[in-house]
Amino acid sequence: MWKGMFRVVIATALFGLLHSVLASAWLKEQVVRLVGRANADGLYRPAYILIAGVMLGLLFLFIRRQPGREIYHARGGPFWLLRAGQVVTLAVFTWAVLSVGLNFLAGYDQLAAWWAGTEVPQMPDGQEPSPAGEVMNATGPLAYTRHPLNWLLVPLFWLNPRMTTRLLAFNLVLTVYVVVGSLAAEEHMLRAYGEAYRAYQERAPFFLTPPR
């Protein structure tokens, strides 16, 4: 059991490290130097999503293969209460995705321009919120927290009605990564959007409190 938990911790931490490198300004700069600005702007975001998705799938497959024990398995009323919490979390997550904008998250506009051979807009920086002129598009859940697409992952996994040692190990690392990654994203967004993001910081909290 403990070996399985240790392997899950290491694998999840490694995924978090690789995911952070993929999202880093440093790697984006290296890709620009390697393939040129237009190609990087047009292809980086879709490639990032594809690679991150494959890595996440491999992580889940690895975790499922590790030995573990059941800690609890909610049934009856508690089961449905936990499932309802997950459904609500998914609904709010979907709302947040739509508020940020699917085109922005996926880099669709850049990919379409690259494919058409026209001028390619600069690749999106960060995942939330999207810029709207000189301000940040802080609608929906983004008016209540600056990182809903990060925070909502925590209750989504912790509210699972069946908790195993493998899921516990994954959840612990995920929770730490969400906090650390969100803190790192703050600096990244400030460098990318400057005063527009600083003004957003004044309007919406880092975690979750009523908007000002």
N, CA, C and O of each residue as an XYZ file, in Angstrom:
848
protein
N       0.824     -1.215      0.000
C       0.000      0.000      0.000
C       0.850      1.253      0.000
O       0.622      2.167     -0.793
N       1.853      1.298      0.910
C       2.674      2.495      1.013
C       3.515      2.704     -0.230
O       3.726      3.839     -0.657
N       4.001      1.603     -0.820
C       4.772      1.735     -2.060
C       3.902      2.306     -3.174
O       4.341      3.158     -3.948
N       2.665      1.825     -3.244
C       1.754      2.337     -4.259
C       1.490      3.813     -4.070
O       1.489      4.572     -5.040
N       1.263      4.236     -2.828
C       1.024      5.656     -2.548
C       2.254      6.489     -2.900
O       2.130      7.579     -3.458
N       3.437      5.976     -2.574
C       4.669      6.709     -2.880
C       4.831      6.881     -4.384
O       5.198      7.958     -4.855
N       4.557      5.819     -5.135
C       4.673      5.915     -6.590
C       3.686      6.923     -7.162
O       4.019      7.677     -8.077
N       2.468      6.935     -6.619
C       1.458      7.896     -7.083
C       1.906      9.316     -6.786
O       1.757     10.204     -7.626
N       2.455      9.539     -5.596
C       2.955     10.871     -5.231
C       4.040     11.318     -6.199
O       4.003     12.443     -6.697
N       4.999     10.452     -6.466
C       6.105     10.805     -7.363
C       5.593     11.062     -8.782
O       5.976     12.044     -9.418
N       4.725     10.174     -9.270
C       4.208     10.323    -10.634
C       3.391     11.599    -10.779
O       3.517     12.307    -11.778
N       2.558     11.895     -9.791
C       1.726     13.096     -9.859
C       2.584     14.350     -9.763
O       2.335     15.328    -10.468
N       3.597     14.328     -8.893
C       4.503     15.469     -8.782
C       5.278     15.671    -10.087
O       5.500     16.804    -10.515
N       5.686     14.570    -10.712
C       6.395     14.668    -11.991
C       5.489     15.251    -13.066
O       5.923     16.074    -13.872
N       4.217     14.818    -13.076
C       3.266     15.401    -14.019
C       3.144     16.904    -13.784
O       3.156     17.687    -14.734
N       3.026     17.305    -12.515
C       2.903     18.728    -12.212
C       4.112     19.513    -12.680
O       3.974     20.621    -13.198
N       5.304     18.943    -12.498
C       6.526     19.618    -12.939
C       6.546     19.781    -14.452
O       6.826     20.867    -14.960
N       6.248     18.697    -15.174
C       6.238     18.768    -16.637
C       5.161     19.715    -17.141
O       5.376     20.451    -18.104
N       4.010     19.696    -16.494
C       2.922     20.591    -16.879
C       3.336     22.045    -16.686
O       3.022     22.895    -17.520
N       4.037     22.337    -15.597
C       4.502     23.696    -15.333
C       5.527     24.141    -16.371
O       5.515     25.289    -16.816
N       6.420     23.217    -16.755
C       7.412     23.549    -17.781
C       6.726     23.853    -19.108
O       7.099     24.799    -19.802
N       5.723     23.051    -19.460
C       4.984     23.283    -20.703
C       4.335     24.657    -20.734
O       4.259     25.289    -21.788
N       3.861     25.125    -19.567
C       3.163     26.404    -19.491
C       4.104     27.583    -19.269
O       3.659     28.730    -19.230
N       5.389     27.316    -19.124
C       6.330     28.364    -18.746
C       6.663     29.294    -19.909
O       6.657     28.895    -21.073
N       6.953     30.535    -19.560
C       7.370     31.515    -20.563
C       8.711     31.103    -21.178
O       8.971     31.356    -22.354
N       9.555     30.465    -20.363
C      10.873     30.056    -20.867
C      10.732     29.083    -22.038
O      11.382     29.262    -23.068
N       9.891     28.054    -21.892
C       9.735     27.073    -22.960
C       9.103     27.714    -24.195
O       9.483     27.402    -25.323
N       8.156     28.593    -23.984
C       7.533     29.277    -25.120
C       8.573     30.072    -25.898
O       8.551     30.088    -27.129
N       9.481     30.731    -25.189
C      10.537     31.488    -25.859
C      11.454     30.574    -26.658
O      11.888     30.927    -27.755
N      11.752     29.385    -26.101
C      12.603     28.440    -26.830
C      11.910     27.947    -28.105
O      12.551     27.788    -29.144
N      10.604     27.710    -28.018
C       9.857     27.255    -29.193
C       9.822     28.350    -30.253
O       9.930     28.057    -31.444
N       9.673     29.602    -29.841
C       9.687     30.728    -30.794
C      11.018     30.769    -31.525
O      11.056     30.951    -32.742
N      12.114     30.598    -30.784
C      13.434     30.612    -31.410
C      13.614     29.452    -32.372
O      14.287     29.581    -33.395
N      13.003     28.309    -32.037
C      13.185     27.104    -32.842
C      12.361     27.109    -34.120
O      12.872     26.769    -35.187
N      11.068     27.499    -34.023
C      10.166     27.377    -35.177
C       9.680     28.719    -35.711
O       8.996     28.755    -36.734
N      10.018     29.830    -35.042
C       9.562     31.128    -35.517
C       8.305     31.581    -34.793
O       7.531     30.765    -34.293
N       8.112     32.896    -34.745
C       7.002     33.467    -33.993
C       5.642     33.020    -34.527
O       4.780     32.634    -33.737
N       5.427     33.060    -35.827
C       4.112     32.731    -36.392
C       3.742     31.276    -36.114
O       2.610     30.981    -35.729
N       4.696     30.373    -36.308
C       4.413     28.962    -36.056
C       4.158     28.701    -34.575
O       3.265     27.933    -34.218
N       4.941     29.339    -33.725
C       4.753     29.160    -32.289
C       3.408     29.694    -31.840
O       2.700     29.036    -31.077
N       3.045     30.888    -32.307
C       1.761     31.472    -31.916
C       0.594     30.626    -32.402
O      -0.419     30.502    -31.713
N       0.736     30.047    -33.585
C      -0.371     29.282    -34.154
C      -0.516     27.882    -33.600
O      -1.625     27.351    -33.546
N       0.592     27.271    -33.183
C       0.556     25.841    -32.856
C       0.809     25.513    -31.391
O       0.484     24.414    -30.941
N       1.386     26.450    -30.639
C       1.812     26.086    -29.289
C       0.644     25.700    -28.386
O       0.691     24.673    -27.710
N      -0.401     26.521    -28.377
C      -1.507     26.249    -27.453
C      -2.201     24.919    -27.755
O      -2.405     24.128    -26.833
N      -2.578     24.636    -29.033
C      -3.180     23.328    -29.317
C      -2.248     22.174    -28.970
O      -2.696     21.151    -28.453
N      -0.945     22.332    -29.251
C       0.009     21.275    -28.929
C       0.123     21.088    -27.416
O       0.235     19.963    -26.929
N       0.096     22.191    -26.685
C       0.160     22.142    -25.224
C      -1.019     21.363    -24.655
O      -0.844     20.526    -23.770
N      -2.217     21.636    -25.161
C      -3.414     20.936    -24.682
C      -3.334     19.451    -25.009
O      -3.676     18.612    -24.176
N      -2.888     19.125    -26.208
C      -2.775     17.721    -26.615
C      -1.759     16.983    -25.748
O      -2.044     15.892    -25.254
N      -0.584     17.566    -25.560
C       0.465     16.906    -24.778
C       0.036     16.756    -23.325
O       0.238     15.704    -22.719
N      -0.559     17.815    -22.763
C      -1.011     17.752    -21.371
C      -2.093     16.688    -21.206
O      -2.116     15.972    -20.205
N      -2.989     16.585    -22.185
C      -4.040     15.574    -22.121
C      -3.485     14.162    -22.175
O      -3.939     13.283    -21.444
N      -2.503     13.944    -23.040
C      -1.876     12.616    -23.133
C      -1.144     12.285    -21.833
O      -1.239     11.165    -21.331
N      -0.417     13.257    -21.292
C       0.295     13.024    -20.027
C      -0.671     12.707    -18.897
O      -0.402     11.836    -18.070
N      -1.801     13.417    -18.860
C      -2.784     13.170    -17.810
C      -3.386     11.772    -17.949
O      -3.580     11.072    -16.955
N      -3.679     11.373    -19.183
C      -4.201     10.032    -19.411
C      -3.217      8.952    -18.978
O      -3.608      7.950    -18.380
N      -1.934      9.161    -19.285
C      -0.907      8.196    -18.871
C      -0.764      8.167    -17.351
O      -0.536      7.110    -16.762
N      -0.898      9.335    -16.720
C      -0.830      9.380    -15.261
C      -1.960      8.579    -14.637
O      -1.727      7.779    -13.731
N      -3.184      8.788    -15.114
C      -4.322      8.049    -14.572
C      -4.166      6.542    -14.798
O      -4.504      5.742    -13.926
N      -3.656      6.163    -15.964
C      -3.435      4.742    -16.247
C      -2.395      4.161    -15.291
O      -2.552      3.044    -14.798
N      -1.344      4.916    -15.035
C      -0.303      4.465    -14.106
C      -0.870      4.315    -12.697
O      -0.590      3.332    -12.012
N      -1.671      5.296    -12.267
C      -2.240      5.253    -10.918
C      -3.148      4.037    -10.750
O      -3.123      3.379     -9.710
N      -3.939      3.744    -11.761
C      -4.853      2.602    -11.681
C      -4.095      1.275    -11.533
O      -4.635      0.308    -10.995
N      -2.873      1.232    -12.000
C      -2.103     -0.011    -11.949
C      -1.367     -0.195    -10.615
O      -0.766     -1.243    -10.377
N      -1.415      0.821     -9.749
C      -0.697      0.732     -8.487
C      -1.538      0.017     -7.424
O      -2.763      0.136     -7.412
N      -0.872     -0.724     -6.535
C      -1.624     -1.378     -5.458
C      -2.183     -0.344     -4.486
O      -1.572      0.701     -4.260
N      -3.341     -0.638     -3.916
C      -3.953      0.284     -2.969
C      -5.075     -0.381     -2.198
O      -5.471     -1.510     -2.489
N      -5.579      0.342     -1.209
C      -6.668     -0.158     -0.384
C      -7.793      0.864     -0.348
O      -7.579      2.063     -0.525
N      -8.980      0.363     -0.116
C     -10.124      1.251      0.031
C     -10.127      1.843      1.439
O      -9.984      1.124      2.427
N     -10.290      3.161      1.513
C     -10.365      3.837      2.806
C     -11.812      3.948      3.248
O     -12.140      3.638      4.393
N     -12.678      4.388      2.346
C     -14.112      4.401      2.625
C     -14.863      4.357      1.305
O     -14.318      4.692      0.253
N     -16.102      3.947      1.373
C     -16.980      3.901      0.205
C     -18.367      4.329      0.660
O     -19.113      3.548      1.250
N     -18.698      5.589      0.373
C     -19.988      6.124      0.821
C     -21.125      5.465      0.051
O     -21.011      5.190     -1.144
N     -22.224      5.218      0.761
C     -23.399      4.621      0.139
C     -24.641      5.341      0.637
O     -24.605      6.072      1.627
N     -25.745      5.116     -0.075
C     -26.993      5.733      0.340
C     -26.959      7.243      0.227
O     -26.487      7.793     -0.768
N     -27.471      7.920      1.272
C     -27.538      9.375      1.255
C     -26.197     10.054      1.087
O     -26.087     10.957      0.258
N     -25.146      9.662      1.845
C     -23.831     10.287      1.675
C     -23.283     10.147      0.251
O     -22.645     11.061     -0.270
N     -23.544      8.979     -0.375
C     -23.085      8.789     -1.754
C     -23.687      9.844     -2.664
O     -22.966     10.498     -3.418
N     -25.001     10.016     -2.602
C     -25.667     10.960     -3.489
C     -25.310     12.401     -3.157
O     -25.291     13.256     -4.043
N     -25.026     12.678     -1.887
C     -24.618     14.023     -1.496
C     -23.249     14.363     -2.099
O     -23.038     15.463     -2.610
N     -22.341     13.411     -2.030
C     -21.016     13.632     -2.611
C     -21.081     13.742     -4.131
O     -20.417     14.586     -4.732
N     -21.900     12.867     -4.750
C     -22.053     12.935     -6.203
C     -22.676     14.271     -6.620
O     -22.283     14.855     -7.630
N     -23.646     14.749     -5.838
C     -24.259     16.041     -6.139
C     -23.218     17.147     -6.068
O     -23.226     18.064     -6.890
N     -22.317     17.065     -5.082
C     -21.241     18.050     -4.987
C     -20.351     18.033     -6.208
O     -19.923     19.085     -6.681
N     -20.065     16.838     -6.728
C     -19.248     16.735     -7.939
C     -19.975     17.302     -9.153
O     -19.368     17.966     -9.993
N     -21.268     17.039     -9.242
C     -22.053     17.567    -10.364
C     -22.070     19.089    -10.335
O     -21.892     19.737    -11.366
N     -22.284     19.653     -9.162
C     -22.279     21.115     -9.024
C     -20.905     21.675     -9.393
O     -20.799     22.698    -10.070
N     -19.861     20.992     -8.939
C     -18.503     21.433     -9.258
C     -18.262     21.416    -10.762
O     -17.695     22.359    -11.314
N     -18.695     20.339    -11.430
C     -18.538     20.260    -12.885
C     -19.324     21.353    -13.593
O     -18.856     21.910    -14.586
N     -20.517     21.663    -13.088
C     -21.331     22.708    -13.693
C     -20.642     24.065    -13.582
O     -20.596     24.828    -14.548
N     -20.107     24.359    -12.399
C     -19.407     25.629    -12.213
C     -18.130     25.661    -13.043
O     -17.760     26.704    -13.582
N     -17.451     24.507    -13.147
C     -16.246     24.426    -13.970
C     -16.579     24.734    -15.433
O     -15.865     25.484    -16.098
N     -17.670     24.145    -15.918
C     -18.100     24.416    -17.294
C     -18.431     25.884    -17.480
O     -18.091     26.476    -18.504
N     -19.097     26.476    -16.491
C     -19.414     27.905    -16.523
C     -18.125     28.730    -16.604
O     -18.054     29.709    -17.347
N     -17.123     28.334    -15.845
C     -15.851     29.050    -15.859
C     -15.170     28.936    -17.226
O     -14.628     29.914    -17.741
N     -15.203     27.737    -17.806
C     -14.606     27.541    -19.134
C     -15.277     28.444    -20.156
O     -14.602     29.095    -20.953
N     -16.599     28.484    -20.134
C     -17.334     29.329    -21.079
C     -17.079     30.804    -20.815
O     -17.057     31.609    -21.746
N     -16.887     31.162    -19.551
C     -16.606     32.560    -19.214
C     -15.237     32.986    -19.721
O     -15.069     34.103    -20.210
N     -14.261     32.094    -19.604
C     -12.932     32.394    -20.136
C     -12.975     32.418    -21.661
O     -12.374     33.287    -22.293
N     -13.685     31.463    -22.241
C     -13.804     31.380    -23.694
C     -13.070     30.175    -24.240
O     -11.861     30.035    -24.049
N     -13.805     29.297    -24.926
C     -13.190     28.095    -25.493
C     -12.125     28.442    -26.527
O     -11.080     27.794    -26.585
N     -12.387     29.463    -27.345
C     -11.410     29.854    -28.359
C     -10.095     30.267    -27.718
O      -9.018     29.909    -28.195
N     -10.196     31.032    -26.624
C      -8.994     31.493    -25.928
C      -8.245     30.326    -25.309
O      -7.027     30.221    -25.449
N      -8.966     29.451    -24.628
C      -8.325     28.312    -23.969
C      -7.650     27.372    -24.967
O      -6.562     26.857    -24.710
N      -8.301     27.158    -26.097
C      -7.781     26.203    -27.084
C      -6.824     26.838    -28.084
O      -6.154     26.125    -28.830
N      -6.747     28.180    -28.113
C      -5.916     28.845    -29.106
C      -6.461     28.683    -30.511
O      -5.707     28.638    -31.482
N      -7.798     28.596    -30.611
C      -8.412     28.304    -31.917
C      -8.168     29.430    -32.925
O      -7.857     29.168    -34.087
N      -8.308     30.677    -32.483
C      -8.135     31.802    -33.417
C      -6.722     31.814    -34.000
O      -6.541     32.080    -35.188
N      -5.734     31.529    -33.174
C      -4.346     31.496    -33.652
C      -4.136     30.344    -34.624
O      -3.479     30.502    -35.653
N      -4.699     29.179    -34.292
C      -4.552     28.018    -35.170
C      -5.243     28.260    -36.510
O      -4.698     27.917    -37.559
N      -6.429     28.844    -36.480
C      -7.164     29.107    -37.728
C      -6.403     30.091    -38.610
O      -6.337     29.912    -39.826
N      -5.826     31.134    -38.000
C      -5.061     32.115    -38.779
C      -3.805     31.475    -39.365
O      -3.449     31.733    -40.515
N      -3.137     30.641    -38.569
C      -1.945     29.948    -39.063
C      -2.304     29.042    -40.226
O      -1.592     29.009    -41.229
N      -3.395     28.311    -40.105
C      -3.827     27.390    -41.162
C      -4.187     28.142    -42.436
O      -3.921     27.668    -43.541
N      -4.791     29.313    -42.278
C      -5.206     30.103    -43.436
C      -4.055     30.895    -44.048
O      -4.189     31.456    -45.135
N      -2.929     30.936    -43.347
C      -1.784     31.670    -43.873
C      -1.888     33.163    -43.684
O      -1.173     33.915    -44.347
N      -2.756     33.616    -42.798
C      -2.892     35.046    -42.521
C      -2.085     35.399    -41.269
O      -1.441     34.537    -40.669
N      -2.129     36.669    -40.886
C      -1.371     37.112    -39.714
C      -1.888     36.397    -38.458
O      -3.090     36.377    -38.191
N      -0.977     35.823    -37.709
C      -1.353     35.023    -36.541
C      -1.322     35.896    -35.286
O      -0.294     36.503    -34.987
N      -2.432     35.969    -34.548
C      -2.418     36.716    -33.285
C      -1.453     36.070    -32.303
O      -1.124     34.890    -32.422
N      -1.007     36.856    -31.333
C      -0.096     36.323    -30.325
C      -0.770     35.207    -29.540
O      -1.963     35.274    -29.244
N       0.008     34.175    -29.204
C      -0.540     33.029    -28.469
C      -1.090     33.477    -27.122
O      -0.555     34.409    -26.521
N      -2.165     32.824    -26.629
C      -2.728     33.174    -25.329
C      -1.707     32.977    -24.220
O      -0.914     32.035    -24.249
N      -1.736     33.874    -23.244
C      -0.886     33.740    -22.069
C      -1.750     33.384    -20.883
O      -2.699     34.104    -20.570
N      -1.439     32.282    -20.213
C      -2.269     31.850    -19.099
C      -3.559     31.233    -19.591
O      -3.797     31.154    -20.796
N      -4.394     30.795    -18.660
C      -5.655     30.167    -19.032
C      -6.864     30.895    -18.469
O      -7.996     30.589    -18.843
N      -6.643     31.863    -17.566
C      -7.769     32.560    -16.965
C      -7.277     33.826    -16.281
O      -6.252     33.792    -15.599
N      -7.974     34.934    -16.443
C      -9.046     35.123    -17.413
C      -8.466     35.562    -18.751
O      -7.259     35.781    -18.859
N      -9.311     35.694    -19.770
C      -8.845     36.171    -21.063
C      -8.857     37.696    -21.071
O      -9.667     38.302    -20.369
N      -7.980     38.332    -21.846
C      -7.975     39.794    -21.920
C      -9.126     40.305    -22.765
O      -9.509     39.682    -23.756
N      -9.671     41.437    -22.369
C     -10.719     42.106    -23.153
C     -10.311     43.567    -23.290
O     -10.744     44.425    -22.521
N      -9.484     43.828    -24.270
C      -8.943     45.180    -24.422
C      -7.915     45.458    -23.334
O      -6.947     44.714    -23.181
N      -8.129     46.529    -22.580
C      -7.192     46.908    -21.530
C      -7.611     46.383    -20.165
O      -7.004     46.747    -19.158
N      -8.639     45.533    -20.108
C      -9.076     44.930    -18.846
C      -9.145     43.420    -19.025
O      -9.077     42.911    -20.144
N      -9.280     42.719    -17.920
C      -9.416     41.268    -17.977
C     -10.899     40.904    -17.973
O     -11.714     41.549    -17.313
N     -11.227     39.855    -18.726
C     -12.616     39.426    -18.858
C     -13.019     38.624    -17.627
O     -12.971     37.393    -17.637
N     -13.415     39.321    -16.573
C     -13.709     38.676    -15.283
C     -15.208     38.495    -15.109
O     -15.825     39.156    -14.273
N     -15.788     37.608    -15.891
C     -17.218     37.336    -15.797
C     -17.445     35.963    -15.182
O     -16.514     35.167    -15.064
N     -18.680     35.690    -14.792
C     -19.011     34.399    -14.219
C     -18.200     34.112    -12.964
O     -18.008     35.009    -12.142
N     -17.715     32.872    -12.795
C     -16.942     32.517    -11.597
C     -15.673     33.346    -11.433
O     -15.166     33.474    -10.319
N     -15.148     33.911    -12.518
C     -13.915     34.678    -12.434
C     -14.103     36.000    -11.686
O     -13.122     36.672    -11.367
N     -15.335     36.374    -11.406
C     -15.588     37.552    -10.587
C     -15.445     37.231     -9.102
O     -15.370     38.140     -8.275
N     -15.407     35.946     -8.762
C     -15.357     35.525     -7.360
C     -14.014     34.926     -6.966
O     -13.686     34.872     -5.781
N     -13.242     34.479     -7.932
C     -11.916     33.931     -7.668
C     -11.085     34.045     -8.937
O     -11.608     33.914    -10.044
N      -9.790     34.290     -8.773
C      -8.955     34.504     -9.955
C      -8.549     33.196    -10.642
O      -8.033     33.229    -11.760
N      -8.769     32.061    -10.003
C      -8.312     30.791    -10.593
C      -9.350     29.677    -10.448
O      -9.041     28.626     -9.888
N     -10.566     29.884    -10.938
C     -11.593     28.845    -10.763
C     -11.265     27.535    -11.464
O     -11.642     26.470    -10.974
N     -10.576     27.584    -12.593
C     -10.258     26.338    -13.300
C      -9.221     25.519    -12.540
O      -9.061     24.324    -12.790
N      -8.524     26.156    -11.622
C      -7.604     25.414    -10.743
C      -8.315     24.941     -9.484
O      -8.271     23.756     -9.151
N      -8.968     25.859     -8.786
C      -9.576     25.525     -7.493
C     -10.640     24.443     -7.611
O     -10.765     23.596     -6.727
N     -11.396     24.465     -8.683
C     -12.512     23.531     -8.792
C     -12.061     22.084     -8.951
O     -12.850     21.164     -8.732
N     -10.809     21.873     -9.328
C     -10.302     20.507     -9.411
C     -10.226     19.859     -8.031
O     -10.340     18.640     -7.905
N     -10.034     20.673     -7.004
C      -9.863     20.128     -5.653
C     -11.145     19.445     -5.165
O     -11.101     18.263     -4.826
N     -12.295     20.150     -5.116
C     -13.505     19.447     -4.672
C     -13.944     18.353     -5.633
O     -14.557     17.374     -5.208
N     -13.643     18.499     -6.924
C     -14.049     17.478     -7.892
C     -13.485     16.109     -7.526
O     -14.185     15.103     -7.638
N     -12.231     16.061     -7.092
C     -11.613     14.776     -6.752
C     -11.833     14.392     -5.286
O     -12.012     13.213     -4.980
N     -11.823     15.369     -4.383
C     -12.005     15.048     -2.973
C     -13.417     14.576     -2.666
O     -13.616     13.846     -1.696
N     -14.403     14.970     -3.463
C     -15.787     14.572     -3.214
C     -16.133     13.209     -3.806
O     -17.294     12.801     -3.783
N     -15.145     12.512     -4.331
C     -15.427     11.180     -4.867
C     -15.976     10.273     -3.760
O     -15.366     10.191     -2.694
N     -17.103      9.593     -3.977
C     -17.695      8.768     -2.914
C     -16.821      7.597     -2.472
O     -16.973      7.092     -1.359
N     -15.921      7.172     -3.326
C     -15.022      6.062     -2.965
C     -13.602      6.588     -2.879
O     -13.033      7.032     -3.876
N     -13.037      6.537     -1.692
C     -11.677      7.005     -1.488
C     -10.748      5.816     -1.284
O     -10.990      4.964     -0.428
N      -9.692      5.769     -2.071
C      -8.674      4.735     -1.936
C      -7.354      5.390     -1.557
O      -7.213      6.612     -1.608
N      -6.387      4.556     -1.175
C      -5.079      5.104     -0.844
C      -4.435      5.756     -2.068
O      -3.712      6.743     -1.936
N      -4.694      5.211     -3.252
C      -4.147      5.801     -4.474
C      -4.743      7.171     -4.729
O      -4.020      8.117     -5.040
N      -6.084      7.285     -4.598
C      -6.740      8.569     -4.823
C      -6.332      9.579     -3.755
O      -6.177     10.763     -4.051
N      -6.160      9.126     -2.531
C      -5.727     10.017     -1.461
C      -4.361     10.615     -1.779
O      -4.159     11.820     -1.623
N      -3.428      9.784     -2.221
C      -2.093     10.273     -2.565
C      -2.163     11.275     -3.708
O      -1.519     12.323     -3.666
N      -2.955     10.944     -4.735
C      -3.123     11.864     -5.864
C      -3.739     13.178     -5.408
O      -3.270     14.246     -5.801
N      -4.780     13.117     -4.589
C      -5.478     14.320     -4.143
C      -4.578     15.235     -3.330
O      -4.645     16.456     -3.469
N      -3.746     14.659     -2.490
C      -2.847     15.475     -1.671
C      -1.867     16.261     -2.534
O      -1.659     17.455     -2.319
N      -1.265     15.586     -3.511
C      -0.317     16.266     -4.393
C      -1.051     17.281     -5.274
O      -0.562     18.390     -5.491
N      -2.221     16.896     -5.776
C      -3.007     17.805     -6.605
C      -3.326     19.092     -5.851
O      -3.193     20.182     -6.407
N      -3.745     18.977     -4.601
C      -4.114     20.154     -3.819
C      -2.922     21.097     -3.653
O      -3.051     22.312     -3.803
N      -1.762     20.518     -3.341
C      -0.558     21.346     -3.205
C      -0.210     21.996     -4.540
O       0.136     23.176     -4.588
N      -0.300     21.227     -5.624
C       0.047     21.759     -6.941
C      -0.895     22.879     -7.369
O      -0.466     23.858     -7.978
N      -2.171     22.733     -7.052
C      -3.140     23.774     -7.400
C      -2.771     25.092     -6.719
O      -2.803     26.149     -7.349
N      -2.423     25.027     -5.439
C      -2.060     26.250     -4.711
C      -0.763     26.841     -5.252
O      -0.697     28.033     -5.554
N       0.264     26.009     -5.372
C       1.567     26.486     -5.844
C       1.461     26.975     -7.289
O       2.010     28.020     -7.640
N       0.746     26.206     -8.127
C       0.594     26.606     -9.524
C      -0.167     27.900     -9.684
O       0.155     28.702    -10.561
N      -1.168     28.120     -8.855
C      -1.941     29.361     -8.921
C      -1.102     30.554     -8.483
O      -1.212     31.638     -9.054
N      -0.266     30.355     -7.471
C       0.639     31.427     -7.040
C       1.634     31.775     -8.147
O       1.917     32.947     -8.395
N       2.163     30.738     -8.811
C       3.088     30.982     -9.913
C       2.393     31.672    -11.080
O       2.985     32.517    -11.752
N       1.142     31.310    -11.316
C       0.380     31.922    -12.407
C       0.179     33.410    -12.179
O       0.107     34.181    -13.136
N       0.088     33.817    -10.920
C      -0.069     35.242    -10.616
C       1.079     36.056    -11.211
O       0.851     37.070    -11.871
N       2.308     35.608    -10.976
C       3.472     36.316    -11.496
C       3.499     36.297    -13.019
O       3.855     37.285    -13.660
N       3.117     35.153    -13.589
C       3.096     35.028    -15.043
C       2.092     35.996    -15.662
O       2.392     36.670    -16.648
N       0.900     36.059    -15.075
C      -0.143     36.936    -15.614
C       0.226     38.406    -15.444
O      -0.100     39.225    -16.303
N       0.891     38.745    -14.363
C       1.337     40.126    -14.170
C       2.355     40.521    -15.228
O       2.309     41.634    -15.751
N       3.270     39.618    -15.545
C       4.251     39.913    -16.594
C       3.574     40.039    -17.956
O       3.967     40.864    -18.781
N       2.566     39.226    -18.180
C       1.913     39.206    -19.493
C       0.972     40.391    -19.693
O       0.931     40.970    -20.779
N       0.211     40.761    -18.650
C      -0.859     41.742    -18.833
C      -0.719     42.994    -17.976
O      -1.519     43.920    -18.100
N       0.289     43.030    -17.109
C       0.606     44.249    -16.385
C      -0.532     44.831    -15.569
O      -1.136     44.147    -14.743
N      -0.816     46.100    -15.812
C      -1.806     46.832    -15.019
C      -3.212     46.265    -15.168
O      -4.018     46.354    -14.242
N      -3.514     45.679    -16.331
C      -4.843     45.095    -16.511
C      -5.062     43.960    -15.513
O      -6.143     43.824    -14.940
N      -4.015     43.140    -15.311
C      -4.160     42.048    -14.349
C      -4.081     42.564    -12.917
O      -4.748     42.030    -12.030
N      -3.277     43.592    -12.683
C      -3.194     44.169    -11.343
C      -4.553     44.732    -10.920
O      -4.961     44.591     -9.768
N      -5.243     45.368    -11.863
C      -6.582     45.882    -11.569
C      -7.557     44.741    -11.294
O      -8.449     44.864    -10.454
N      -7.379     43.635    -12.006
C      -8.222     42.457    -11.766
C      -7.976     41.890    -10.375
O      -8.909     41.435     -9.714
N      -6.724     41.915     -9.929
C      -6.405     41.454     -8.583
C      -7.136     42.276     -7.524
O      -7.480     41.766     -6.458
N      -7.368     43.543     -7.826
C      -8.092     44.403     -6.886
C      -9.586     44.085     -6.867
O     -10.264     44.331     -5.869
N     -10.094     43.542     -7.967
C     -11.528     43.293     -8.070
C     -11.926     41.899     -7.593
O     -12.996     41.724     -7.011
N     -11.068     40.906     -7.838
C     -11.417     39.516     -7.510
C     -10.363     38.934     -6.580
O      -9.180     39.245     -6.722
N     -10.769     38.094     -5.630
C      -9.824     37.517     -4.674
C      -9.023     36.375     -5.278
O      -9.389     35.819     -6.314
N      -7.928     36.037     -4.617
C      -7.108     34.905     -5.055
C      -7.857     33.605     -4.871
O      -7.856     32.750     -5.757
N      -8.503     33.451     -3.712
C      -9.234     32.224     -3.450
C     -10.726     32.434     -3.661
O     -11.193     32.355     -4.797
N     -11.476     32.695     -2.623
C     -12.934     32.804     -2.802
C     -13.534     33.657     -1.693
O     -13.717     33.203     -0.564
N     -13.833     34.894     -2.041
C     -14.581     35.795     -1.162
C     -15.484     36.630     -2.059
O     -15.267     36.637     -3.270
N     -16.490     37.338     -1.533
C     -17.357     38.156     -2.382
C     -16.550     39.189     -3.170
O     -15.606     39.770     -2.634
N     -16.912     39.426     -4.448
C     -16.188     40.388     -5.263
C     -16.330     41.792     -4.698
O     -17.335     42.142     -4.079
N     -15.282     42.589     -4.932
C     -15.311     43.958     -4.417
C     -15.947     44.897     -5.440
O     -16.062     46.096     -5.190
